[in-house]
């Protein structure tokens, strides 16, 4: 048992580093560290040095996978079907990449091509993204132009992704 505690203490900085890499707006960092530490314990328990790979090569994907599961399972105020959640995450990544490449917000059609989806699926994913976080009932409707949405994106940027 003492050996396991020593290993956990030795590899805690790795768990924190992976958690920091996965940090997102709206998710407390301490929660991510807790998930990463849980995954670290799992990795220590399951690691087989006889396979010849370094522990960190095994632990990093294990920790990152556990963090992804955490975001998938706990990161939605209203939970859409898993396929829609995954498409929403692909659309977010594609929107970030296309915005950088095009120097403007991408259109629905451009997002559909980038994610190998159709326009209706993209619209569903954008709608699911907008329902990802809840707002307080005391919050002003719509917020100020240029304000940050609950998901950490500028409101005007999010509106430009919608057709119209």
C-alpha positions in Angstrom: 0.0 0.0 0.0 2.9 2.4 0.9 4.4 1.8 -2.6 1.1 2.9 -4.3 1.0 6.1 -2.2 4.6 6.9 -3.1 3.8 6.4 -6.8 0.7 8.6 -6.5 2.6 11.4 -4.9 5.4 11.1 -7.5 3.0 11.4 -10.4 0.6 14.0 -9.1 2.3 16.8 -11.0 1.6 14.9 -14.2 -2.1 14.6 -13.3 -2.3 18.3 -12.6 -0.6 19.1 -15.9 -3.1 17.0 -17.9 -5.9 18.7 -16.0 -4.6 22.1 -16.7 -4.3 21.2 -20.4 -8.0 20.3 -20.4 -9.1 23.3 -18.4 -12.3 25.0 -19.8 -14.3 28.0 -18.8 -17.1 27.2 -16.3 -15.4 24.1 -14.9 -13.6 24.5 -11.6 -10.0 23.5 -11.9 -10.2 21.6 -8.5 -12.8 19.3 -10.0 -10.6 18.6 -13.0 -7.7 17.8 -10.7 -9.9 15.5 -8.7 -10.9 13.6 -11.8 -7.3 13.5 -13.0 -6.1 12.1 -9.6 -8.8 9.4 -9.8 -7.5 8.5 -13.3 -3.9 8.5 -12.0 -4.8 6.0 -9.4 -6.5 3.8 -12.1 -3.5 4.1 -14.3 -1.1 3.1 -11.5 -3.3 0.1 -10.7 -3.6 -1.0 -14.4 -0.1 -0.2 -15.6 2.0 -3.2 -16.7 5.7 -2.4 -16.9 6.3 -5.7 -18.7 4.7 -4.2 -21.8 7.8 -2.0 -22.2 6.3 1.5 -22.3 7.0 4.3 -19.9 4.4 4.9 -17.2 3.8 8.4 -18.4 3.0 7.1 -21.9 0.3 5.0 -20.4 -0.9 7.5 -17.8 -1.4 10.6 -20.0 -4.0 9.0 -22.3 -5.7 7.4 -19.3 -6.0 10.7 -17.5 -7.1 12.6 -20.6 -9.7 10.0 -21.4 -11.1 10.2 -17.9 -11.3 14.0 -18.2 -13.1 13.7 -21.6 -15.6 11.3 -20.0 -16.1 13.8 -17.2 -16.8 16.6 -19.7 -19.2 14.4 -21.6 -21.1 13.1 -18.6 -21.1 16.2 -16.4 -20.5 19.2 -18.7 -24.0 19.6 -20.0 -26.9 21.3 -18.2 -29.3 19.6 -20.5 -27.9 16.3 -21.9 -28.5 15.6 -25.5 -27.9 12.2 -27.0 -24.2 11.2 -27.0 -23.9 11.4 -30.8 -25.1 15.0 -30.7 -22.6 15.8 -27.9 -19.8 14.4 -29.9 -20.8 16.3 -33.0 -21.1 19.5 -31.0 -17.5 19.0 -29.8 -16.3 18.4 -33.4 -18.2 21.5 -34.5 -16.5 23.5 -31.8 -13.0 22.3 -32.8 -13.8 22.9 -36.5 -15.2 26.4 -35.8 -12.0 27.3 -33.9 -9.8 26.0 -36.7 -11.8 27.6 -39.5 -12.0 30.9 -37.8 -8.2 30.9 -37.6 -7.8 29.9 -41.2 -10.5 32.1 -42.7 -10.0 35.1 -40.4 -13.8 35.2 -39.9 -16.5 33.0 -38.4 -17.3 30.0 -40.6 -20.7 29.5 -42.2 -22.9 26.5 -41.5 -22.0 25.0 -44.8 -18.3 25.3 -44.1 -18.7 23.6 -40.7 -20.8 20.9 -42.4 -18.0 20.2 -44.9 -15.3 20.3 -42.2 -17.1 17.8 -40.0 -18.5 15.6 -42.7 -22.1 16.5 -41.7 -25.1 18.1 -43.2 -26.5 21.6 -42.5 -29.3 20.3 -40.3 -26.9 18.3 -38.1 -24.7 21.4 -37.7 -27.7 23.5 -36.7 -28.7 20.8 -34.2 -25.1 20.8 -32.8 -25.1 24.6 -32.5 -28.4 24.6 -30.7 -27.2 21.9 -28.4 -24.0 24.0 -27.7 -26.2 27.0 -26.8 -28.0 24.8 -24.3 -24.9 23.4 -22.8 -24.8 25.8 -19.8 -27.7 27.3 -17.9 -28.1 30.9 -16.9 -29.4 32.3 -13.7 -33.0 33.4 -13.8 -31.8 36.9 -12.8 -29.5 37.1 -15.8 -30.4 39.7 -18.4 -31.8 38.1 -21.6 -29.2 37.9 -24.4 -26.5 39.8 -22.5 -24.5 42.6 -23.9 -23.1 42.4 -27.4 -19.6 41.1 -27.2 -20.1 39.7 -23.8 -18.8 36.2 -23.0 -21.4 33.4 -23.1 -21.5 30.8 -20.4 -19.4 28.5 -22.6 -16.7 31.2 -22.8 -17.3 32.3 -26.4 -18.1 35.8 -27.4 -21.9 36.1 -27.9 -21.5 37.9 -31.3 -19.2 35.1 -32.5 -21.8 32.5 -31.6 -24.5 34.4 -33.4 -22.5 34.6 -36.6 -22.4 30.8 -36.8 -26.1 30.7 -37.0 -27.7 31.1 -40.5 -29.6 34.3 -41.1 
